[in-house]
């Protein structure tokens, strides 16, 4: 594993199709170009889990429209919660690899408010994988030391990590499915679902 010291180095490795462990507002994640299928397979290998849908980080609503079918009310609703620890599920476009979504026709995404992620998106033009940087069934990673300990027996020669320091221990993002009416809560997290539904009801979706 190679330690990176600044965001410029992170951007270089992401653009070179490498996996980088990055901090977010919730935890450390395995970040990589979602369009590189070999990197997605490698992430599954690192996490020691079967192929399941992987959530992604996007820069803005423009990027969102490239990878999902977006309606105007989606944007009006999400403007209240993004950037923030809310992941939403929408129907994906054909450019999103099926391996990323485990064959499902939907994709989960969010805009992160973390300063490192925001800085990175100033210099890359592709979405990033956003799966937690831990072995399946093991604790969520909030520090580089925890990552070292958990992956001590893993081959990490091709993995880069940006040491941002210890993160505040937050639960993973709230996940809400917007492909159904009304929206469905898939995972509880920092964003209160009752508040989400209050904002949704104001849009008078029919």
N, C-alpha and C positions, 0 to 999 in steps of 0.2 A: 504494500500500500504506500502511496506517495502523498506526502502532506503538501498542501498548497497554502501559500501565504497571503494571497491577495485575489481580488475578484478578477483581475486581468488574466491571471493564470487559470482560474476556473473557466472563464469564457473560452480561452484557448483550447482547453481539454474538451469542453462540450462541443465546440466546433470541429474538433478532431475525432468526434464520435467515441468519446470515452464516458464511463460512468463516474460521476462525482457525488460523494456524500455531502449533502448541503443542509444548512439549518433552515427551518421555516418557523412560522408562528406557533406550530404545534409540536414538532419534533424534528430530528434529523431524518433525511430521506435519501433514497437512491434516485438521483436525477440523471436523465439521459434523453437524447433526442427520441421522441416517440416514433419516428418514422424509420428508425434503424431496428429491424426485427431481431438481429443477432444480439443487440444490447438488452432487449426485453427478455430473450431466452436466458441470458446471463444473469439478469436480476432474479428470475425464478430460481436459477441454480443457487445463487447466493442466499436467497431466503429459504431454500429447501422446502419449497411448497409446490403443489400442483398449479397448473395454469389457471389463474382466476383473473377477473378484470382488474386492471391497474388504473388508478386515478391519475389525472394529469394537472399540471399547472399551466395557465395561459397568461399572456401579457395583458390582453384587453379584449373588448367586445369584437373588434375586427378579427382577431385571431380566433375567437370563439365561433364566428360565422363561417370560418373555413373548415372547421372540424365537426360542426353540429348544425342541425336544422333549428334555426332560431326565429322566434316570433317576437314582434314588438313588445308584447307584454312581459316576456322573459327579461328583457333588458330593463324595463321600468321597475320590475320587482327586484332584480339583482343589484341595481344601482344603490339600493338601500343597504345591502349586506356586503357588497364587495368594495375594496379588498377585505377579505376576512375568512375565518375558518368555516366556510360553508361550501360544500361540494354539491353540485346539482347534476342530475342525470338527464341527458337529452338524447334523441336519436342522432347517431353519428353519420357523417358523410363517408363516401367510399375511400377517401384518402387516409382514413384512420385504419391502421393495420388490424386485422381480425385477432391476431395474437394478443394485442394490447387489451382487447375487450373480451378475450376468451370465447370468441365467436358470437357474442351478443351484438345486437344492432344498436346498442346504446353506449354512451361514454360519460364518465364522471369527471367533472372539472371544477377548478376554482381559481380565483386570482388571489395570490398571497400578498399580505401587507408587509412581509418581512423585508428589511432594507437590502439584504443580500440578494434575494430573489428579484426585487425591483431593479436593482443595479444590473444584474445579469441580463434581464430582458431588454435593456437598452442596447445590447450588443449581439443578441441572437434573434433569429426570426422563426423559431420552431417551438412548439410546446415541449414541456419536460415531463417525464414520468415523476410521480409524486408518491410512491409507495414507501412506507416507513422502512428505515435502514436497520432492520432487525431480522433475526431468524424467525421463521413462522413458529408461533407459540411461545416465543421468548419475550422478555420485557421490551417496551418501547425505548428507543435510544434518545437520551437528552444530553449526552456529552461524548466527546471523542474517546475518553478513557473507557466508558461503557461499551463503545463500539469495539475498541481493541479487545476488551475482555470477552465479549460475546463471540467475536470472529477469530479468536486466537488460533483455532485449528483450521481455519479456512485459507484457501489460496487467494490472496488479495493483490497479487503482483500487477494486475491490470486496473486496480481501483484507486481513485484519487479521493482525497478528503480535504475539505476546507474547515479548519478548526476555528469556529466562531466562539468557542467557549461553552460553558454550561448553559443550557436553556431552561427556562421556567417550565415546570412539568404541567403541560396542558393535555387534555384529552384530544384524540384525533378529531378531525373536522366533522361537523354535522353533515350527513348526506341526505338529500331530499330528491326524490324522483319526480321530475316535472313532465314525464311522458303520460301520466294518468291524471284524471280529474276526479276528486281533488288531488293535489300532490300528496305523496306518500313518504313518511319518514322511514329511511332505511337504516340510519345509525344516529344515535343521540351523540351530541358533542357540545362545543361551546356556544353555538347559536341556538337559542331557544326556539323549539318548533312551534310553540303557541304564538310567539311573536311573529314568526315567519308566516303563519296562517292568517294572522291579523292583517299583515301587509298584503297578503295575497287576496284576501276578501275585499279589500278596498279597490281592487282592479276590476271587480265585477266580471270575472271570467265565466263564460257560459259554454 
